[in-house]
Amino acid sequence: MLTTMLGDYWFWRREHLPSAVLVRLLAEWGTSKGSARASIRRLADRGVLVRSRDGRTTSYGLRFRTREALVEHAHRLLSFGAESPSWDGCWTMVAFSIPEGSRNLRHSVRVGLRNHGLRLLYDGLWVSPFDRSREAVEVLRSLSVTTATVTRATEVEGSPIAGSPLQAFDLDSVGEAYAAFATRYEPTVERVRAGGFDPAEAFLARESLMSDWMILRQLDPDLPAELLPPGWPRPHARSVFTQIYDSLGPLGEQRFCEIVSEIAPDLGRLATHHTSTNMVPIPLSPRH
């Protein structure tokens, strides 16, 4: 949640925020001071945040690589669903045979393939509509699996529907998740239009919305349009998301500024927000 907030309102800033500011931001979510400080320390220990000191004040900022990662992550998240990826009609297919006694190895192969978007069609056969052949070969090579085959193939016209590679993807569950998201947030759209949010409410609502959209992004395999069922609910869900996220941006920024200014007035005025359409990266050199 902290990195989401910084990505939303401390976008490309190189200035460090006092630890008391970060604790206060997390307090908006009911996080205790002790838990907040522990979380901040863990982020610093992992290299996500970098510490600095000015007298007795400890402050934290985003490392250059963290800023880059946040921008890339936010761009993918905010642009997700705007359009479907193109498709050449071919499937990547990975078949492998690993002895029953090598369960750990089999698990590692499955995890590696899944991380690259492939899904299990049959026992030992994984598929993707995208060209993941290079990634699949690297997974197999890195784990020293030699009893495997990686191919790119087209489905034969007239093949049984039940045997289509598409069956590896649980689109029903994804579609239901999008429909549930839209149902949950449609009243929020109406409330936004009616001007029913104050800055504190908008700040919390916008971050909760982003977290829920992130879950959908992770759930959705983002298949080509040719493979999606009629009436696919993602476009409507995305419309609901962008209306709320973009409209609540100014109020969320106001609340973020208020919180920062309570402790560091000079820094509060530097906060800003972006929308789903105006997130333009500002290149910085590593020395920043």
SULDA-V800329 format. One record per helix or strand of 3 or more residues. SS is the DSSP state (hx for helix, st for strand). FROM is the first residue (numbers start at 1). TO is the last residue. If there is no record, write none. Layout:
# SULDA-V800329
((SS:FROM:TO) (SS:FROM:TO))
This chain:
# SULDA-V800329
((hx:2:9) (hx:19:27) (hx:33:45) (st:49:54) (st:57:62) (hx:64:79) (st:91:96) (hx:103:115) (st:119:122) (st:125:128) (hx:133:142) (st:148:153) (hx:161:163) (hx:165:168) (hx:171:193) (hx:199:219) (hx:225:227) (hx:234:263) (hx:265:268))
